[in-house]
């Protein structure tokens, strides 16, 4: 049995320089499975030959916010960027990172 083909992607998770919240936790969701994440640049593994459903959200003990989703197609560049909102009731933004 062959293991499914995978590829590595980079996601830069940006926290605003001024945020009206503290003590939040960041979660990355790939194909419905949540995993803790940290601010900054990270790499993750996704299927190479199918669209990967990605999501990010922030949470505290009381609520969840900053949610954003993106469908990464096999032909898309492997570099994404998430920008968290400055206030705890807005959505975040997740999408392809600008080319360097």
The 8 nearest C-alpha neighbors of each residue, nearest first, counted from 0:
[[1, 2, 3, 4, 5, 46, 48, 47],
 [2, 0, 3, 4, 5, 46, 47, 48],
 [1, 3, 4, 0, 5, 46, 47, 48],
 [2, 4, 1, 5, 46, 47, 48, 0],
 [5, 3, 47, 46, 2, 48, 6, 1],
 [6, 4, 46, 47, 45, 3, 44, 7],
 [5, 7, 47, 45, 44, 46, 8, 4],
 [8, 6, 44, 43, 45, 42, 9, 5],
 [7, 9, 77, 43, 42, 78, 44, 6],
 [10, 8, 42, 78, 41, 77, 79, 43],
 [11, 9, 79, 80, 41, 40, 78, 12],
 [10, 12, 40, 80, 39, 81, 13, 41],
 [11, 13, 81, 39, 38, 80, 10, 40],
 [14, 12, 82, 81, 83, 38, 39, 11],
 [13, 15, 83, 16, 82, 12, 38, 84],
 [16, 14, 17, 18, 85, 83, 13, 84],
 [15, 17, 14, 18, 85, 13, 83, 19],
 [18, 16, 15, 85, 19, 14, 20, 86],
 [17, 19, 85, 20, 15, 86, 16, 84],
 [20, 18, 86, 85, 17, 87, 21, 84],
 [21, 19, 18, 87, 86, 22, 23, 85],
 [20, 22, 23, 19, 18, 59, 24, 87],
 [23, 21, 24, 59, 20, 58, 60, 25],
 [24, 22, 59, 58, 21, 57, 25, 20],
 [25, 23, 58, 57, 59, 26, 22, 35],
 [24, 26, 57, 36, 56, 35, 37, 58],
 [27, 25, 35, 36, 56, 34, 55, 33],
 [26, 28, 55, 34, 33, 54, 36, 35],
 [27, 29, 33, 54, 32, 53, 31, 55],
 [30, 28, 53, 32, 31, 52, 33, 54],
 [31, 29, 52, 32, 51, 53, 28, 33],
 [30, 32, 29, 28, 33, 52, 53, 54],
 [33, 31, 28, 29, 30, 34, 27, 53],
 [34, 32, 28, 27, 26, 31, 29, 35],
 [33, 35, 27, 26, 28, 36, 32, 29],
 [36, 34, 26, 25, 27, 33, 37, 24],
 [35, 37, 26, 25, 27, 34, 38, 24],
 [38, 36, 39, 25, 35, 12, 41, 26],
 [37, 39, 12, 13, 14, 36, 40, 11],
 [40, 38, 12, 11, 13, 37, 41, 10],
 [39, 41, 11, 10, 12, 9, 38, 42],
 [42, 40, 10, 9, 11, 39, 43, 37],
 [43, 41, 9, 8, 10, 7, 44, 40],
 [44, 42, 8, 7, 9, 45, 41, 10],
 [43, 45, 7, 6, 8, 5, 42, 46],
 [44, 46, 5, 6, 47, 7, 51, 43],
 [47, 45, 5, 48, 49, 4, 6, 51],
 [48, 46, 5, 6, 4, 73, 49, 45],
 [47, 49, 73, 46, 4, 50, 5, 72],
 [50, 48, 73, 46, 47, 51, 72, 71],
 [49, 51, 72, 71, 73, 70, 52, 48],
 [50, 52, 71, 70, 53, 49, 45, 30],
 [51, 53, 70, 30, 29, 69, 71, 50],
 [54, 52, 29, 69, 28, 68, 70, 51],
 [53, 55, 68, 28, 67, 27, 69, 29],
 [54, 56, 27, 67, 66, 26, 28, 68],
 [57, 55, 66, 65, 26, 64, 25, 67],
 [58, 56, 25, 64, 24, 65, 63, 26],
 [59, 57, 63, 24, 23, 62, 64, 25],
 [58, 60, 23, 61, 62, 24, 63, 22],
 [59, 61, 62, 58, 63, 23, 22, 24],
 [60, 62, 59, 63, 58, 23, 64, 57],
 [63, 61, 59, 58, 60, 64, 57, 87],
 [62, 64, 58, 57, 59, 56, 65, 61],
 [65, 63, 57, 66, 88, 56, 87, 58],
 [66, 64, 90, 91, 56, 57, 89, 83],
 [65, 67, 56, 90, 91, 64, 55, 57],
 [66, 68, 91, 55, 92, 54, 93, 90],
 [69, 67, 54, 53, 93, 55, 70, 66],
 [68, 70, 53, 52, 71, 93, 94, 54],
 [69, 71, 52, 51, 53, 72, 50, 68],
 [72, 70, 51, 50, 69, 75, 52, 73],
 [71, 73, 50, 75, 74, 70, 51, 49],
 [72, 74, 48, 75, 49, 50, 47, 71],
 [75, 73, 72, 76, 71, 77, 48, 47],
 [76, 74, 72, 73, 77, 71, 95, 78],
 [75, 77, 78, 74, 95, 79, 8, 73],
 [78, 76, 8, 9, 75, 79, 7, 95],
 [79, 77, 9, 96, 76, 8, 10, 95],
 [80, 78, 95, 10, 96, 94, 9, 11],
 [79, 81, 11, 96, 10, 94, 93, 12],
 [82, 80, 93, 12, 92, 13, 11, 83],
 [83, 81, 13, 92, 91, 12, 14, 84],
 [82, 84, 91, 14, 65, 13, 15, 81],
 [83, 85, 91, 86, 89, 65, 90, 82],
 [86, 84, 18, 15, 19, 17, 83, 87],
 [87, 85, 19, 84, 88, 18, 89, 20],
 [88, 86, 89, 64, 20, 85, 84, 19],
 [87, 89, 86, 64, 90, 65, 84, 63],
 [90, 88, 65, 87, 84, 86, 64, 91],
 [91, 89, 65, 66, 84, 67, 64, 92],
 [90, 92, 65, 83, 67, 84, 66, 82],
 [93, 91, 82, 81, 67, 94, 83, 90],
 [94, 92, 81, 67, 80, 68, 69, 82],
 [95, 93, 79, 80, 69, 96, 92, 81],
 [94, 96, 79, 78, 80, 97, 93, 76],
 [97, 95, 79, 80, 78, 98, 94, 11],
 [96, 98, 99, 95, 79, 78, 80, 94],
 [99, 97, 96, 78, 95, 76, 79, 77],
 [98, 97, 96, 78, 95, 76, 79, 80]]
